[in-house]
Amino acid sequence: MSLVAIVGRPNVGKSTLFNRLVGMRQAIVDDTAGVTRDRHYGRCEWCGREFSVVDTGGYTTNSDDVFESAIRSQVQIAIDEADLVLFMVEAATGITDYDAGIADILRRTRKPVVLCVNKVDTGEKMFDAYQFYSLGLGEIYSISAANGSGTGDLLDAVVAALPEEGQTEDPYAGLPRIAIVGKPNVGKSSLTNALLGQERNIVTPVAGTTRDAIETHYNKFGHEFMLVDTAGIRRKARVREDLEFYSVMRSIRAIEHADVCILMIDATSGMEAQDMSIFNLIVKNRKGCVVVVNKWDLFLKDSNTLRDYTAALKERLAPFNDVPVIFTSVVKMQRIQDVLDAAAQVYANYSQKIPTARLNEALLPVIEETPPPAWKGKYVKIKYVTQLPTAFPAFAFFCNLPQYVKDPYKRFLENQLRTNFNLTGCPVQIYCRQK
């Protein structure tokens, strides 16, 4: 599938156009310059032709922004990856030094370039657009990304300039989705980059560097899935900016759409209240979970530290404490592969379908030996059990009086399921239904 990269200086409307092309509010849009930092991918379809679109951070030089060089390298990578570059400028501001610098880079590339002038909302502003012919990049297309005017002609030009290819299905459809979540600055983007073996996401000591949920296809060491790096989630009371509010919403949406979540915590601070809130969000959405304790190299240890730390952690996670716990140091590349193996195993447990015959063979003798407690003189008899066709592990127990099966006995049934079948890292839902 062809790839189109949207590039330009900060605050010309790249993310607004990206959202319009992919048909959803996928990238964060704000009046603040420099909102987008990492490369952000989506898919667009126009006149029967489907292609991928990548949104990039604003290209700058000699600014005070600590992210400047990292954003610049991300833009350069996007240009190198792309089959076509969509260069975006702004009518009202005119040609800036940044625009001239980007145009100079694009004239040297062998990739086709389409120049679009944004924020042309009225007929009068059309005259401001003509000055961009002097950049020497050919035809210009005047658009308003905010209201959509002119984007049809722009897309016609993009599709005409893309290399020919046959219609293909989405190569990533059906792949497991693994989201890396946690508080700000626990090492989520560092883990993503370590797993991919490249600087896919920008990493700095500044909390909140990642703002969007960034998806990447991972296919190494026998594992293949979509890896999603998310913004750090912190308590609502500490969210001061609109930008961070949208970042947190993207992260929560990433949890909702994931199959397995890798919850990263800081070894030096332990499992804090906000970590528990994120864990409860994962459980509430019925997602598989792996807990990764990062920065383990900074923790003072003795002979029993690992055992005691794990026990204390699982005590906090109770009652759902059947979760793999991996101790890592991403900076020192320690036990990175263990994280992948654990996530892959949890996904296998999460997606398994247990035959009804095996379920009944394993559970009915136990239920007969330890039946549900009688309620007001009435006895509950469970006849058989089957797995429901849900995305997460859910089981229906058919009985004569389902309303009298209380939560303590449901937890007993869940423990029996975990004892007889490998459901490590997966929340289990128990339903009692009328026979």
ZAMARGU-4260 file (C-alpha; in steps of 0.2 Angstrom, whole numbers, plus 5000, padded with zeros to 4 digits):
<rodrens>
0) 5000/5000/5000 | 5007/5017/4995 | 5012/5029/5009 | 5009/5048/5009 | 5018/5059/5022
5) 5011/5076/5027 | 5026/5088/5031 | 5027/5106/5035 | 5032/5119/5048 | 5023/5119/5065
10) 5004/5124/5066 | 5000/5125/5048 | 4986/5112/5050 | 4994/5095/5046 | 4985/5085/5059
15) 4968/5094/5055 | 4971/5088/5037 | 4977/5071/5043 | 4960/5069/5053 | 4950/5074/5038
20) 4959/5061/5026 | 4957/5047/5038 | 4939/5052/5042 | 4941/5052/5061 | 4949/5063/5075
25) 4964/5052/5076 | 4978/5065/5079 | 4977/5078/5092 | 4973/5096/5086 | 4976/5112/5096
30) 4981/5130/5092 | 4997/5127/5101 | 5012/5125/5090 | 5021/5108/5091 | 5007/5097/5097
35) 5012/5082/5086 | 5029/5075/5089 | 5029/5057/5083 | 5024/5050/5066 | 5006/5045/5066
40) 4999/5033/5054 | 4981/5031/5046 | 4972/5025/5031 | 4963/5035/5017 | 4952/5030/5003
45) 4948/5041/4988 | 4939/5036/4972 | 4942/5017/4975 | 4961/5020/4979 | 4967/5016/4996
50) 4983/5023/5004 | 4992/5026/5020 | 4994/5043/5027 | 5007/5048/5040 | 5006/5064/5050
55) 5023/5072/5056 | 5028/5085/5069 | 5032/5103/5063 | 5049/5104/5055 | 5059/5118/5064
60) 5078/5123/5066 | 5086/5134/5079 | 5072/5134/5091 | 5071/5133/5110 | 5061/5117/5109
65) 5070/5102/5117 | 5061/5091/5105 | 5067/5100/5089 | 5080/5088/5083 | 5070/5073/5087
70) 5055/5079/5078 | 5066/5084/5063 | 5073/5066/5062 | 5055/5059/5063 | 5050/5070/5048
75) 5066/5065/5038 | 5061/5046/5042 | 5043/5049/5036 | 5050/5057/5020 | 5062/5042/5017
80) 5047/5030/5020 | 5034/5039/5009 | 5030/5036/4991 | 5023/5054/4990 | 5026/5070/5001
85) 5012/5082/5004 | 5020/5098/5008 | 5008/5110/5018 | 5010/5129/5020 | 4999/5142/5026
90) 4992/5156/5015 | 4991/5171/5028 | 5009/5169/5034 | 5017/5168/5017 | 5034/5160/5014
95) 5044/5158/5029 | 5062/5153/5031 | 5056/5136/5038 | 5045/5134/5022 | 5060/5138/5011
100) 5071/5126/5020 | 5058/5112/5019 | 5056/5116/5000 | 5075/5115/4998 | 5075/5097/5006
105) 5060/5091/4995 | 5068/5098/4979 | 5083/5086/4982 | 5072/5071/4985 | 5067/5060/4971
110) 5049/5057/4978 | 5034/5066/4970 | 5029/5081/4980 | 5011/5089/4980 | 5011/5107/4987
115) 4995/5112/4997 | 4991/5130/5004 | 4980/5128/5019 | 4968/5141/5028 | 4962/5147/5011
120) 4944/5150/5018 | 4938/5164/5007 | 4940/5170/4989 | 4951/5184/4994 | 4964/5173/5002
125) 4966/5164/4985 | 4978/5178/4980 | 4989/5175/4995 | 4992/5157/4988 | 5000/5161/4972
130) 5016/5167/4980 | 5020/5149/4984 | 5024/5145/4965 | 5041/5153/4969 | 5046/5138/4979
135) 5048/5129/4963 | 5038/5113/4967 | 5025/5114/4953 | 5006/5116/4954 | 4998/5122/4971
140) 4982/5117/4978 | 4972/5129/4989 | 4963/5120/5003 | 4955/5123/5020 | 4958/5108/5031
145) 4946/5114/5044 | 4930/5115/5033 | 4936/5103/5019 | 4936/5115/5004 | 4948/5111/4990
150) 4952/5094/4998 | 4944/5084/4983 | 4955/5092/4970 | 4970/5089/4982 | 4966/5071/4984
155) 4964/5069/4965 | 4981/5076/4962 | 4988/5064/4976 | 4980/5048/4969 | 4986/5053/4951
160) 5004/5055/4957 | 5005/5039/4968 | 5013/5024/4960 | 5001/5011/4952 | 4997/4996/4963
165) 4984/4983/4964 | 4970/4983/4976 | 4976/4974/4992 | 4968/4969/5008 | 4974/4977/5025
170) 4989/4966/5029 | 4987/4970/5047 | 4969/4965/5049 | 4967/4952/5063 | 4984/4954/5071
175) 4984/4955/5090 | 4985/4973/5097 | 4996/4976/5111 | 4996/4992/5120 | 5010/4999/5132
180) 5002/5009/5145 | 5006/5018/5162 | 5010/5034/5171 | 5021/5047/5162 | 5039/5044/5161
185) 5040/5026/5166 | 5049/5021/5150 | 5034/5016/5138 | 5042/5024/5122 | 5059/5018/5127
190) 5052/5000/5128 | 5044/5002/5111 | 5060/5008/5103 | 5070/4994/5111 | 5058/4981/5105
195) 5058/4988/5087 | 5077/4991/5087 | 5075/5009/5080 | 5070/5026/5087 | 5052/5025/5082
200) 5046/5036/5096 | 5053/5052/5103 | 5061/5049/5121 | 5066/5063/5133 | 5066/5064/5152
205) 5052/5076/5150 | 5035/5068/5157 | 5022/5069/5144 | 5033/5068/5128 | 5022/5056/5119
210) 5004/5063/5116 | 4996/5052/5103 | 4994/5033/5103 | 5007/5028/5091 | 5004/5011/5082
215) 5018/5001/5074 | 5018/4984/5065 | 5030/4972/5074 | 5036/4956/5066 | 5052/4949/5074
220) 5058/4934/5083 | 5043/4924/5079 | 5030/4937/5085 | 5019/4947/5075 | 5007/4960/5081
225) 5002/4979/5081 | 5012/4988/5095 | 5003/5004/5102 | 5014/5016/5112 | 5002/5028/5122
230) 5003/5044/5132 | 5006/5043/5151 | 4990/5043/5161 | 4989/5053/5177 | 4976/5058/5189
235) 4962/5070/5182 | 4966/5083/5195 | 4984/5085/5188 | 4979/5087/5170 | 4982/5105/5167
240) 4981/5107/5148 | 4968/5103/5135 | 4982/5094/5126 | 4985/5082/5140 | 4967/5079/5142
245) 4966/5073/5123 | 4982/5063/5126 | 4974/5053/5141 | 4958/5050/5131 | 4968/5043/5116
250) 4977/5031/5129 | 4961/5026/5136 | 4954/5022/5119 | 4970/5012/5115 | 4966/5001/5130
255) 4948/4999/5124 | 4954/4993/5107 | 4969/4982/5113 | 4969/4964/5116 | 4983/4964/5128
260) 4990/4979/5139 | 5008/4980/5145 | 5006/4990/5161 | 5023/4998/5165 | 5027/5004/5183
265) 5043/5012/5190 | 5052/5000/5202 | 5058/5014/5213 | 5041/5021/5216 | 5031/5004/5216
270) 5013/5001/5212 | 5005/5018/5216 | 4987/5023/5217 | 4987/5029/5198 | 4995/5013/5193
275) 4981/5004/5201 | 4968/5015/5192 | 4976/5010/5176 | 4976/4992/5180 | 4957/4993/5186
280) 4954/5001/5169 | 4962/4987/5160 | 4952/4974/5170 | 4936/4984/5168 | 4938/4983/5149
285) 4942/4964/5150 | 4959/4965/5142 | 4974/4953/5145 | 4988/4961/5156 | 5006/4960/5159
290) 5015/4970/5172 | 5032/4976/5168 | 5042/4984/5182 | 5055/4995/5174 | 5071/5003/5180
295) 5074/4988/5191 | 5093/4992/5189 | 5090/5007/5200 | 5082/4997/5214 | 5092/4992/5230
300) 5092/4973/5231 | 5096/4959/5242 | 5094/4940/5241 | 5075/4940/5244 | 5070/4957/5235
305) 5063/4950/5219 | 5052/4937/5229 | 5046/4950/5241 | 5043/4963/5228 | 5032/4951/5218
310) 5022/4945/5233 | 5018/4963/5238 | 5014/4968/5220 | 5002/4953/5218 | 4994/4957/5235
315) 4989/4974/5228 | 4982/4967/5212 | 4971/4955/5221 | 4959/4947/5218 | 4965/4947/5200
320) 4983/4943/5204 | 4986/4929/5191 | 4996/4942/5180 | 5014/4939/5173 | 5026/4951/5182
325) 5042/4955/5172 | 5057/4965/5180 | 5066/4975/5167 | 5078/4989/5163 | 5074/4995/5146
330) 5090/5007/5146 | 5101/4992/5149 | 5091/4981/5138 | 5088/4968/5152 | 5074/4955/5149
335) 5066/4964/5135 | 5062/4948/5126 | 5053/4941/5141 | 5041/4955/5140 | 5037/4950/5122
340) 5036/4931/5126 | 5024/4935/5141 | 5013/4946/5130 | 5012/4933/5117 | 5007/4919/5130
345) 4994/4930/5137 | 4986/4934/5120 | 4986/4915/5117 | 4977/4912/5133 | 4965/4927/5130
350) 4960/4921/5113 | 4959/4902/5116 | 4943/4893/5114 | 4940/4878/5126 | 4929/4864/5120
355) 4913/4862/5130 | 4917/4843/5133 | 4934/4848/5141 | 4925/4861/5152 | 4912/4849/5158
360) 4924/4835/5161 | 4935/4846/5172 | 4923/4856/5181 | 4907/4846/5184 | 4915/4833/5196
365) 4922/4848/5206 | 4905/4857/5206 | 4897/4841/5212 | 4909/4839/5226 | 4908/4857/5231
370) 4890/4863/5226 | 4884/4881/5228 | 4878/4885/5246 | 4859/4883/5248 | 4849/4899/5249
375) 4833/4900/5259 | 4831/4881/5259 | 4833/4880/5240 | 4847/4870/5232 | 4856/4876/5216
380) 4861/4862/5203 | 4873/4867/5189 | 4870/4856/5174 | 4884/4860/5162 | 4896/4874/5157
385) 4901/4882/5140 | 4912/4896/5134 | 4904/4911/5126 | 4909/4917/5109 | 4916/4934/5116
390) 4933/4942/5113 | 4938/4939/5131 | 4937/4923/5141 | 4918/4922/5147 | 4909/4906/5153
395) 4891/4902/5155 | 4886/4890/5169 | 4868/4883/5166 | 4858/4880/5182 | 4841/4879/5189
400) 4842/4894/5201 | 4855/4906/5193 | 4849/4921/5205 | 4855/4911/5220 | 4873/4909/5214
405) 4883/4923/5223 | 4899/4932/5220 | 4910/4921/5232 | 4905/4905/5223 | 4908/4913/5206
410) 4926/4917/5212 | 4927/4899/5217 | 4922/4894/5199 | 4934/4906/5192 | 4948/4899/5202
415) 4944/4881/5196 | 4944/4887/5178 | 4962/4895/5181 | 4967/4879/5190 | 4962/4868/5175
420) 4966/4879/5161 | 4979/4892/5157 | 4971/4909/5159 | 4986/4918/5166 | 4985/4937/5163
425) 4967/4936/5157 | 4952/4943/5167 | 4938/4930/5167 | 4919/4933/5167 | 4907/4921/5175
430) 4888/4921/5170 | 4875/4910/5178 | 4860/4906/5166 | 4843/4897/5168 | 4844/4879/5162
</rodrens>
